[in-house]
């Protein structure tokens, strides 16, 4: 079971962190296998036991609450992906809390994570040393993050967070476990290896050039000193190790030019020498946080529905924000917006229970190895809380799976003072947990397999459409729609293909064929919009096709609907302006082009306004 757990970790981290259903499928299958084995162990083992942990209740309640809120989410597909994510974490948590409670399990996990950290950091060093605008991760091309390490992740910030999680466990192990083995030689080799891992992790976090990663690393390592037992002289050793790691981090910042430049770029000084942020919006984050806070204000108790942020946020977006964010860049606000304050409370309750039990396990009287794991887990979760204030690490399966492992293994730890002790598990509880694991594994795979396959077919269709292979692309989209009828993208891309084919039918002799293809595009768009009515770009394309098919009223309605669901979408205003221009309404066209130019600067909007306002007036004979 530990080997399968290790494969789960590698299986979700290496393929881009499991960023989409197709790439997350291998780890989901492994988690299902782990759940089946865990259920078998619960039913047939004579040694099944558990700890009555304060983490169990809120974690299970959060899972049940997410399942209930799934049925009220405005976009079923995005809610389903989020529910898959939660179900996998719940399975991992249950298995970790009931089975992985021995010292050898914790040691094995740290060894696995150390190897993973070295591999990720090493790949990150290669990416930075290569100095290219873009790099390939396996067969995928990473977007341009020049000079920044990201390992096997797309985003450097997610990469930094993974290394922060591992660093907390490794640093605490170095400080608190004096001997890793009865053999002096093996113990020294293990200690040297862990120190090497810690240095690699620190260097990897720095080369990611993630400022949230730097802050999380420094503050969590500093907090490590206060999480140790000050009554024991071990803190002197802890002070030495922690100070050494911090000094190494500072020296790397000072001497590594890309890191130093990134730090200097963050701040600026005025004539009096006062420091301030170069970008007061923190890369647009402050603008996103303001809109998200308004969502929480308008939907305080239950939120807007799981996985719904990117669609609901469109109506709250600040016009000054140029990008269209998928997440809040603050997981606390994102959680409150999607799940409401009730879901936020359950998450806080879970963390409070974790902190309570980990604190107890970190006190004197426990084996050094257990103390080290408890302290390391607290440091890692503290880094999580800091990083979540600036980014969205918990929306990547790789990170949340590791957090679920940490929560579960801490929840399964005994407390020598007698508060949290292991007790035999009754047959009723055994059967309930085994049934829950089997149900989660079976239901998850039965839905995840067609979801992943539909995503794959859609991706293949998109690639073929880019290569102008329209017929096979249409076949892949149709197959994806059969596999996953609630997936909005295949019908939208099907409509795009018909739209392209319609535009290629030029001249009066092709009018009937052109209009027929336009109507097919509208039909496909309608199917996609029935699944997700918040897609402003699909409404815009639908309006263009309705205009091409000769339905002027329906075209205008579609353009206005695009603006309704996304009021600051400059592209939708431009499309409506072009529609009014082509149908002899110059005043309305100028108004829409002005809106488009204000919300999304585009020279085309300005040129259209200039041509309309300066067009020669028709002479009356």
KESE-569123 format. One record per residue (C-alpha): chain; y, x, z. Coordinates in Angstrom, 3 decimals. Layout:
N
R   cadena         py         px         pz
R        A          Y          X          Z
...
This chain:
621
R   cadena         py         px         pz
R        A      0.000      0.000      0.000
R        A      2.387      2.899      0.657
R        A      1.623      4.312     -2.790
R        A      2.409      0.963     -4.384
R        A      5.616      0.791     -2.354
R        A      6.579      4.235     -3.679
R        A      5.816      3.072     -7.226
R        A      7.992     -0.003     -6.612
R        A     10.900      2.245     -5.653
R        A     10.482      4.564     -8.630
R        A      9.731      1.615    -10.920
R        A     13.049     -0.068    -10.180
R        A     15.282      3.028     -9.891
R        A     14.238      4.954    -12.998
R        A     14.773      2.199    -15.626
R        A     18.551      1.959    -15.102
R        A     18.112      0.514    -11.608
R        A     16.462     -2.658    -12.951
R        A     19.786     -3.848    -14.332
R        A     18.311     -6.697    -16.423
R        A     15.162     -8.882    -16.278
R        A     13.265     -6.737    -18.773
R        A     13.906     -3.467    -16.914
R        A     13.262     -5.043    -13.505
R        A      9.887     -6.462    -14.594
R        A      7.737     -3.373    -13.771
R        A      8.983     -3.269    -10.193
R        A      8.594     -7.054     -9.852
R        A      4.959     -6.793    -10.958
R        A      4.377     -3.996     -8.441
R        A      6.028     -6.014     -5.677
R        A      3.745     -8.932     -6.564
R        A      0.716     -6.608     -6.282
R        A      2.035     -5.329     -2.949
R        A      2.466     -8.916     -1.763
R        A     -1.125     -9.821     -2.691
R        A     -2.436     -6.781     -0.827
R        A     -0.186     -7.622      2.117
R        A     -1.516    -11.182      2.183
R        A     -5.094     -9.880      2.091
R        A     -4.357     -7.503      4.964
R        A     -2.857    -10.339      7.009
R        A     -5.903    -12.540      6.445
R        A     -8.710    -10.020      6.890
R        A     -7.406     -7.234      9.124
R        A     -8.373     -7.238     12.789
R        A     -5.240     -5.293     13.710
R        A     -2.522     -7.562     12.340
R        A      0.420     -7.547     14.727
R        A      4.144     -8.100     14.685
R        A      7.373     -7.503     16.575
R        A      9.509    -10.469     17.527
R        A     12.587     -9.019     15.862
R        A     16.082    -10.541     15.827
R        A     16.167     -9.752     12.095
R        A     13.348    -12.110     11.093
R        A     15.088    -15.426     11.678
R        A     18.340    -14.892      9.781
R        A     16.582    -13.118      6.879
R        A     14.183    -16.019      6.352
R        A     16.968    -18.570      6.800
R        A     19.061    -16.755      4.203
R        A     16.161    -16.875      1.738
R        A     15.685    -20.612      2.315
R        A     19.431    -21.226      2.039
R        A     19.601    -19.314     -1.262
R        A     16.675    -21.357     -2.602
R        A     18.438    -24.605     -1.663
R        A     21.755    -23.495     -3.173
R        A     19.997    -22.521     -6.411
R        A     19.706    -26.208     -7.320
R        A     23.477    -26.676     -7.047
R        A     24.591    -23.629     -9.005
R        A     26.678    -24.401    -12.108
R        A     24.710    -21.961    -14.308
R        A     20.957    -22.194    -13.779
R        A     20.080    -18.959    -15.559
R        A     22.337    -16.691    -13.504
R        A     21.256    -18.452    -10.309
R        A     17.618    -17.914    -11.258
R        A     18.119    -14.172    -11.741
R        A     19.775    -13.985     -8.330
R        A     16.914    -15.963     -6.790
R        A     14.361    -13.565     -8.343
R        A     16.285    -10.757     -6.743
R        A     16.246    -12.404     -3.310
R        A     12.567    -13.352     -3.564
R        A     11.545     -9.770     -4.332
R        A     13.568     -8.476     -1.385
R        A     12.021    -11.101      0.901
R        A      8.478    -10.043     -0.113
R        A      9.315     -6.384      0.472
R        A     10.881     -7.199      3.826
R        A      7.849     -9.166      5.060
R        A      5.381     -6.456      4.023
R        A      7.550     -3.674      5.471
R        A      8.048     -5.472      8.789
R        A      4.380     -6.372      9.283
R        A      2.563     -3.374      7.799
R        A      4.797     -0.276      7.529
R        A      5.435      0.298     11.219
R        A      3.626      3.588     11.857
R        A      5.198      7.029     12.056
R        A      3.281      8.201      8.987
R        A      4.708      5.276      6.986
R        A      8.271      6.240      7.858
R        A      7.591      9.927      7.128
R        A      6.023      9.030      3.790
R        A      9.039      6.887      2.837
R        A     11.492      9.701      3.608
R        A      9.372     12.119      1.552
R        A      9.354      9.713     -1.390
R        A     13.091      9.126     -1.168
R        A     13.745     12.867     -0.876
R        A     11.876     13.552     -4.110
R        A     13.698     10.666     -5.775
R        A     17.050     11.959     -4.530
R        A     16.385     15.445     -5.906
R        A     15.414     14.047     -9.301
R        A     18.451     11.768     -9.472
R        A     20.896     14.461     -8.329
R        A     19.389     17.009    -10.733
R        A     19.775     14.606    -13.650
R        A     23.344     13.966    -12.546
R        A     24.110     17.707    -12.572
R        A     22.756     17.936    -16.118
R        A     24.952     15.016    -17.207
R        A     28.069     16.665    -15.775
R        A     27.184     20.091    -17.159
R        A     26.632     18.673    -20.620
R        A     30.261     17.538    -20.740
R        A     29.681     14.881    -23.416
R        A     31.591     11.624    -23.689
R        A     28.334      9.662    -23.621
R        A     24.842     10.601    -22.455
R        A     21.419      9.102    -23.038
R        A     19.328      7.825    -20.151
R        A     15.798      7.757    -21.529
R        A     16.219      5.672    -24.717
R        A     19.481      3.986    -23.681
R        A     22.994      5.239    -24.228
R        A     25.190      5.172    -21.145
R        A     28.778      3.978    -21.637
R        A     31.460      6.652    -21.591
R        A     31.949      8.100    -18.108
R        A     32.875     11.652    -19.165
R        A     32.318     14.269    -16.512
R        A     30.663     11.857    -14.072
R        A     27.062     11.888    -12.868
R        A     25.094      8.639    -12.830
R        A     21.442      9.760    -12.787
R        A     19.266      6.990    -14.173
R        A     21.933      4.387    -13.482
R        A     24.568      3.088    -15.861
R        A     27.380      3.210    -13.326
R        A     28.188      6.344    -11.302
R        A     29.134      4.207     -8.284
R        A     25.622      2.736     -8.071
R        A     24.150      6.223     -8.344
R        A     26.359      7.447     -5.481
R        A     25.284      4.544     -3.296
R        A     21.587      5.329     -3.756
R        A     22.177      8.921     -2.674
R        A     24.186      7.724      0.342
R        A     21.246      5.591      1.504
R        A     18.869      8.529      1.285
R        A     21.330     10.979      2.862
R        A     21.582      9.004      6.093
R        A     17.816      9.101      6.663
R        A     17.521     12.773      5.758
R        A     20.472     13.932      7.902
R        A     19.187     12.114     10.991
R        A     15.718     13.560     10.438
R        A     17.119     17.099     10.257
R        A     18.991     16.678     13.538
R        A     16.512     14.777     15.712
R        A     13.052     15.960     14.638
R        A     12.616     19.523     15.862
R        A      9.082     20.040     14.604
R        A      7.698     18.333     11.518
R        A      4.213     19.750     12.100
R        A      2.113     21.549     14.689
R        A      2.165     24.557     12.375
R        A      5.357     26.594     12.731
R        A      5.273     27.648      9.081
R        A      4.833     24.118      7.769
R        A      7.505     22.824     10.130
R        A     10.006     25.435      8.946
R        A      9.223     24.733      5.290
R        A      9.718     21.016      5.859
R        A     13.035     21.645      7.606
R        A     14.278     23.923      4.813
R        A     13.202     21.317      2.261
R        A     15.139     18.544      4.046
R        A     18.260     20.713      4.281
R        A     17.962     21.431      0.550
R        A     17.622     17.691     -0.109
R        A     20.733     16.949      1.984
R        A     22.786     19.519      0.067
R        A     21.567     18.156     -3.264
R        A     22.484     14.614     -2.205
R        A     25.976     15.641     -1.115
R        A     26.561     17.502     -4.364
R        A     25.233     14.524     -6.327
R        A     27.596     12.105     -4.569
R        A     30.538     14.395     -5.259
R        A     29.689     14.839     -8.952
R        A     29.517     11.060     -9.358
R        A     33.268     11.153     -8.726
R        A     32.900      7.828     -6.951
R        A     35.717      7.599     -4.440
R        A     33.933      4.810     -2.567
R        A     30.880      7.094     -2.443
R        A     32.943      9.941     -0.993
R        A     34.484      7.689      1.657
R        A     31.120      6.180      2.569
R        A     29.460      9.592      2.814
R        A     32.150     11.196      4.985
R        A     32.618      8.252      7.350
R        A     28.893      7.580      7.769
R        A     28.136     11.264      8.434
R        A     30.996     11.347     10.932
R        A     29.620      8.224     12.615
R        A     26.246      9.968     12.901
R        A     27.612     11.965     15.822
R        A     28.454      8.806     17.755
R        A     25.063      7.227     17.065
R        A     23.234     10.094     18.771
R        A     22.583     10.109     22.492
R        A     25.473     11.985     24.081
R        A     23.552     12.419     27.320
R        A     21.069     14.713     25.623
R        A     22.012     18.225     24.637
R        A     20.636     17.509     21.186
R        A     24.139     16.402     20.224
R        A     25.249     20.036     20.102
R        A     22.666     20.578     17.426
R        A     23.702     17.361     15.777
R        A     27.319     18.465     15.834
R        A     26.394     21.738     14.133
R        A     24.329     20.103     11.368
R        A     26.771     17.265     10.736
R        A     29.790     19.575     10.743
R        A     27.990     21.901      8.334
R        A     27.264     19.061      5.922
R        A     30.883     17.890      6.084
R        A     32.175     21.429      5.526
R        A     29.925     21.777      2.482
R        A     31.292     18.490      1.144
R        A     34.903     19.608      1.648
R        A     34.266     23.003      0.046
R        A     32.710     21.352     -2.983
R        A     35.703     19.035     -3.289
R        A     38.133     21.933     -3.126
R        A     36.247     24.249     -5.484
R        A     34.789     21.831     -8.051
R        A     37.647     21.117    -10.462
R        A     36.563     17.668    -11.782
R        A     36.151     16.408     -8.221
R        A     39.446     17.938     -7.109
R        A     41.276     16.457    -10.101
R        A     39.791     13.036     -9.391
R        A     41.044     13.199     -5.827
R        A     44.515     14.406     -6.825
R        A     44.762     11.693     -9.464
R        A     44.224      9.064     -6.772
R        A     47.467      9.945     -4.990
R        A     51.017     10.794     -5.995
R        A     54.023     12.013     -4.078
R        A     57.669     11.026     -4.390
R        A     60.742     13.254     -4.118
R        A     60.521     13.198     -0.318
R        A     56.857     14.243     -0.374
R        A     55.505     10.867      0.777
R        A     52.021     10.117     -0.552
R        A     51.066      6.834     -2.171
R        A     48.287      5.526     -4.392
R        A     48.681      6.267     -8.090
R        A     47.202      2.866     -8.877
R        A     48.141      0.304     -6.235
R        A     45.579     -2.132     -7.627
R        A     42.684      0.348     -7.157
R        A     41.565     -0.048    -10.737
R        A     42.236     -3.797    -10.707
R        A     40.190     -4.371     -7.553
R        A     43.091     -5.756     -5.531
R        A     43.758     -8.321     -8.269
R        A     40.094     -9.360     -8.305
R        A     40.005     -9.616     -4.502
R        A     43.023    -11.921     -4.514
R        A     41.401    -14.309     -6.983
R        A     38.115    -14.234     -5.090
R        A     39.899    -15.031     -1.821
R        A     41.304    -18.150     -3.509
R        A     37.792    -19.158     -4.558
R        A     36.640    -18.855     -0.926
R        A     39.660    -20.884      0.162
R        A     38.798    -23.694     -2.270
R        A     35.010    -23.613     -1.616
R        A     34.775    -22.436      1.996
R        A     31.477    -23.734      3.361
R        A     28.820    -23.531      0.637
R        A     30.544    -21.508     -2.069
R        A     30.466    -22.142     -5.799
R        A     26.736    -21.468     -6.225
R        A     24.641    -18.313     -6.325
R        A     25.278    -16.077     -9.311
R        A     28.324    -18.085    -10.374
R        A     31.207    -15.722     -9.599
R        A     31.924    -14.357    -13.082
R        A     32.214    -17.866    -14.524
R        A     34.158    -19.561    -11.744
R        A     36.510    -16.590    -11.410
R        A     37.831    -17.163    -14.944
R        A     40.091    -19.937    -13.620
R        A     41.385    -17.738    -10.798
R        A     41.896    -14.524    -12.727
R        A     45.250    -12.774    -12.445
R        A     46.878    -12.407    -15.900
R        A     47.710     -8.784    -15.064
R        A     43.991     -7.943    -14.965
R        A     42.904     -6.798    -18.405
R        A     39.125     -6.724    -17.908
R        A     36.779     -9.646    -17.367
R        A     34.788     -8.696    -14.246
R        A     31.218     -9.787    -13.607
R        A     31.456     -9.000     -9.878
R        A     34.170     -8.828     -7.250
R        A     33.921     -5.089     -6.536
R        A     33.602     -6.201     -2.931
R        A     30.197     -7.561     -1.994
R        A     31.531     -9.289      1.127
R        A     33.978    -11.404     -0.872
R        A     31.393    -11.922     -3.614
R        A     28.903    -13.179     -1.024
R        A     31.435    -15.561      0.516
R        A     32.454    -16.879     -2.919
R        A     28.911    -17.520     -4.171
R        A     27.198    -18.541     -0.915
R        A     30.118    -19.794      1.155
R        A     30.879    -18.919      4.744
R        A     27.477    -20.277      5.796
R        A     25.667    -17.731      3.635
R        A     28.093    -15.038      4.766
R        A     27.319    -15.884      8.404
R        A     23.549    -15.601      7.805
R        A     24.023    -12.168      6.207
R        A     26.175    -10.969      9.118
R        A     23.608    -12.352     11.568
R        A     20.862    -10.376      9.801
R        A     22.864     -7.148     10.034
R        A     23.718     -7.783     13.677
R        A     20.012     -8.245     14.477
R        A     19.180     -5.071     12.584
R        A     21.844     -3.094     14.428
R        A     20.660     -4.388     17.796
R        A     17.046     -3.384     17.212
R        A     17.867     -0.048     15.568
R        A     20.161      0.847     18.459
R        A     17.391      0.150     20.958
R        A     14.917      2.257     18.965
R        A     17.372      5.149     18.745
R        A     17.716      5.593     22.518
R        A     15.924      8.236     24.634
R        A     12.324      7.507     25.530
R        A     11.223      6.928     21.956
R        A      9.470      9.554     19.821
R        A     11.973     11.803     18.005
R        A     10.640     10.651     14.642
R        A     11.301      6.979     15.524
R        A     14.743      7.834     16.896
R        A     15.562      9.725     13.715
R        A     14.526      6.829     11.489
R        A     16.497      4.287     13.527
R        A     19.629      6.460     13.564
R        A     19.242      7.295      9.866
R        A     18.851      3.621      8.998
R        A     22.046      2.798     10.897
R        A     23.912      5.581      9.077
R        A     22.601      4.328      5.723
R        A     23.569      0.716      6.445
R        A     27.005      1.887      7.612
R        A     27.435      3.692      4.283
R        A     26.353      0.436      2.618
R        A     29.023     -1.563      4.444
R        A     31.730      0.949      3.527
R        A     30.703      1.188     -0.125
R        A     30.367     -2.593     -0.449
R        A     34.065     -2.878      0.371
R        A     34.962     -1.296     -2.980
R        A     32.008     -1.933     -5.307
R        A     28.997     -4.184     -5.886
R        A     25.918     -2.045     -5.032
R        A     23.961     -5.036     -3.719
R        A     23.909     -6.645     -7.157
R        A     21.538     -3.968     -8.458
R        A     17.812     -4.511     -7.719
R        A     17.193     -0.808     -7.040
R        A     19.657     -0.714     -4.159
R        A     18.775     -4.042     -2.572
R        A     15.048     -3.276     -2.668
R        A     15.661     -0.105     -0.645
R        A     17.888     -2.000      1.791
R        A     15.110     -4.577      2.231
R        A     12.632     -1.762      2.977
R        A     14.961     -0.306      5.630
R        A     15.601     -3.685      7.256
R        A     11.882     -4.489      7.287
R        A     10.733     -1.154      8.671
R        A     13.348     -1.231     11.438
R        A     12.366     -4.832     12.224
R        A      8.776     -3.621     12.661
R        A      9.663     -0.804     15.090
R        A      8.687     -1.062     18.741
R        A     11.078     -0.620     21.627
R        A      9.634      1.433     24.490
R        A     11.797     -0.414     27.015
R        A      9.735     -3.536     26.399
R        A     12.293     -5.680     24.560
R        A     10.665     -5.391     21.135
R        A      6.922     -4.800     21.532
R        A      4.081     -5.314     19.083
R        A      1.846     -8.241     19.840
R        A     -1.265     -9.616     18.113
R        A     -0.552    -12.005     15.294
R        A     -2.140    -15.445     15.611
R        A     -4.043    -17.013     12.757
R        A     -1.369    -19.621     12.228
R        A      1.314    -17.001     11.682
R        A     -1.046    -14.897      9.583
R        A     -1.803    -17.798      7.287
R        A      1.848    -18.793      7.009
R        A      3.012    -15.293      6.060
R        A      0.084    -14.745      3.690
R        A      0.771    -18.078      1.982
R        A      4.485    -17.232      1.722
R        A      3.725    -13.863      0.101
R        A      1.258    -15.362     -2.365
R        A      3.606    -18.235     -3.187
R        A      6.578    -15.922     -3.735
R        A      4.514    -13.521     -5.853
R        A      2.875    -16.233     -7.943
R        A      5.970    -18.355     -8.501
R        A      8.120    -15.303     -9.145
R        A      5.850    -13.854    -11.810
R        A      5.263    -17.210    -13.495
R        A      9.014    -17.521    -14.055
R        A      9.918    -13.835    -14.385
R        A      7.473    -13.062    -17.204
R        A      8.909    -15.580    -19.715
R        A     12.428    -14.728    -18.533
R        A     11.890    -11.025    -19.207
R        A     10.182    -11.714    -22.534
R        A     13.012    -14.015    -23.648
R        A     15.537    -11.343    -22.720
R        A     13.563     -8.823    -24.761
R        A     13.408    -11.088    -27.811
R        A     17.129    -11.775    -27.576
R        A     17.875     -8.069    -27.373
R        A     15.705     -7.414    -30.440
R        A     17.488    -10.220    -32.273
R        A     20.862     -8.708    -31.423
R        A     19.794     -5.318    -32.757
R        A     18.492     -6.839    -35.977
R        A     21.678     -8.866    -36.434
R        A     23.744     -5.670    -36.162
R        A     21.572     -4.220    -38.953
R        A     22.226     -7.355    -41.080
R        A     18.565     -8.411    -40.773
R        A     19.420    -12.072    -40.221
R        A     16.116    -13.840    -40.900
R        A     14.022    -11.864    -38.381
R        A     16.919    -12.107    -35.917
R        A     16.856    -15.906    -36.220
R        A     13.101    -15.877    -35.583
R        A     13.521    -13.807    -32.409
R        A     16.258    -16.110    -31.118
R        A     14.072    -19.151    -31.747
R        A     11.153    -17.513    -29.908
R        A     13.439    -16.654    -26.971
R        A     14.639    -20.256    -26.788
R        A     11.032    -21.491    -26.698
R        A     10.147    -19.072    -23.898
R        A     13.214    -19.751    -21.765
R        A     14.942    -23.027    -22.704
R        A     17.612    -22.502    -20.000
R        A     18.764    -19.097    -21.250
R        A     22.252    -19.644    -22.775
R        A     22.472    -16.442    -24.830
R        A     19.801    -17.027    -27.550
R        A     21.359    -20.259    -28.850
R        A     24.828    -18.653    -28.677
R        A     23.636    -15.677    -30.751
R        A     21.820    -18.085    -33.068
R        A     25.151    -19.810    -33.603
R        A     26.839    -16.456    -34.240
R        A     24.295    -15.678    -36.952
R        A     24.858    -19.016    -38.692
R        A     28.625    -18.453    -38.325
R        A     28.364    -15.091    -40.111
R        A     26.221    -16.574    -42.895
R        A     28.663    -19.461    -43.307
R        A     31.626    -17.111    -43.680
R        A     29.785    -15.232    -46.402
R        A     29.504    -18.382    -48.514
R        A     32.798    -18.126    -50.400
R        A     34.259    -20.174    -53.235
R        A     34.272    -23.901    -54.086
R        A     30.689    -23.811    -55.362
R        A     29.383    -22.787    -51.929
R        A     31.284    -25.384    -49.924
R        A     28.282    -27.640    -49.209
R        A     26.136    -24.723    -48.094
R        A     29.017    -23.280    -46.072
R        A     29.558    -26.532    -44.203
R        A     25.851    -26.986    -43.573
R        A     25.641    -23.536    -41.969
R        A     28.769    -24.284    -39.925
R        A     27.149    -27.463    -38.601
R        A     24.027    -25.495    -37.678
R        A     26.215    -23.044    -35.797
R        A     27.902    -25.920    -33.929
R        A     24.501    -27.346    -33.003
R        A     23.398    -23.987    -31.595
R        A     26.674    -23.526    -29.731
R        A     26.340    -27.002    -28.216
R        A     22.919    -26.093    -26.868
R        A     24.290    -22.925    -25.264
R        A     27.321    -24.722    -23.812
R        A     25.105    -27.412    -22.297
R        A     23.448    -24.605    -20.302
R        A     26.695    -22.799    -19.472
R        A     29.938    -24.664    -20.229
R        A     32.058    -21.763    -18.914
R        A     31.617    -19.585    -22.031
R        A     35.142    -19.538    -23.454
R        A     34.154    -17.242    -26.318
R        A     31.447    -19.714    -27.394
R        A     33.942    -22.590    -27.280
R        A     36.279    -20.506    -29.457
R        A     33.573    -19.786    -32.042
R        A     32.581    -23.442    -31.978
R        A     36.166    -24.380    -32.799
R        A     36.207    -22.026    -35.768
R        A     32.989    -23.543    -37.122
R        A     34.212    -27.094    -36.589
R        A     37.317    -26.186    -38.592
R        A     35.146    -24.693    -41.326
R        A     33.013    -27.856    -41.378
R        A     36.150    -29.971    -41.862
R        A     36.254    -31.592    -38.417
R        A     39.839    -30.786    -37.440
R        A     39.957    -32.904    -34.279
R        A     36.748    -31.368    -32.926
R        A     38.006    -27.869    -33.724
R        A     41.220    -28.421    -31.746
R        A     39.246    -29.875    -28.825
R        A     36.976    -26.798    -28.747
R        A     39.900    -24.363    -28.716
R        A     41.569    -26.278    -25.901
R        A     38.298    -26.353    -23.967
R        A     38.072    -22.561    -24.256
R        A     41.531    -22.290    -22.698
R        A     40.626    -24.821    -20.009
R        A     37.623    -22.854    -18.754
R        A     39.417    -19.495    -19.075
R        A     43.191    -20.083    -18.816
R        A     44.164    -16.432    -19.309
R        A     41.907    -15.733    -22.302
R        A     44.299    -14.313    -24.889
R        A     41.653    -14.510    -27.627
R        A     41.364    -18.291    -27.203
R        A     45.152    -18.725    -27.450
R        A     45.204    -16.582    -30.577
R        A     42.432    -18.642    -32.184
R        A     44.279    -21.881    -31.430
R        A     47.488    -20.374    -32.807
R        A     45.726    -19.427    -36.035
R        A     44.341    -22.973    -36.229
R        A     47.809    -24.518    -35.889
R        A     49.213    -22.001    -38.402
R        A     46.605    -22.918    -41.005
R        A     47.125    -26.664    -40.480
R        A     50.890    -26.726    -40.907
R        A     52.059    -26.805    -37.286
R        A     54.196    -23.649    -37.068
R        A     55.968    -24.546    -33.802
R        A     52.694    -24.965    -31.920
R        A     51.313    -21.847    -33.617
R        A     54.216    -19.716    -32.419
R        A     53.802    -21.044    -28.879
R        A     50.102    -20.151    -28.818
R        A     50.692    -16.708    -30.347
R        A     53.322    -16.054    -27.683
R        A     50.800    -16.983    -24.970
R        A     48.206    -14.732    -26.612
R        A     50.631    -11.823    -26.762
R        A     51.559    -12.274    -23.081
R        A     47.973    -12.498    -21.830
R        A     46.310    -10.004    -24.135
R        A     48.677     -7.772    -26.050
R        A     47.663     -7.830    -29.693
R        A     49.858     -6.709    -32.610
R        A     48.284     -9.487    -34.695
R        A     49.894    -12.128    -32.474
R        A     53.317    -10.494    -32.848
R        A     52.917    -10.171    -36.614
R        A     51.986    -13.849    -36.907
R        A     55.021    -14.888    -34.862
R        A     57.270    -12.715    -37.010
R        A     55.899    -14.112    -40.283
R        A     56.178    -17.731    -39.135
R        A     59.673    -17.471    -37.682
R        A     60.986    -15.466    -40.640
R        A     59.277    -17.383    -43.431
R        A     61.744    -18.602    -46.129
R        A     62.593    -22.284    -45.845
R        A     61.490    -24.473    -48.727
R        A     64.404    -25.454    -50.949
R        A     65.087    -29.159    -51.512
R        A     66.011    -29.831    -55.209
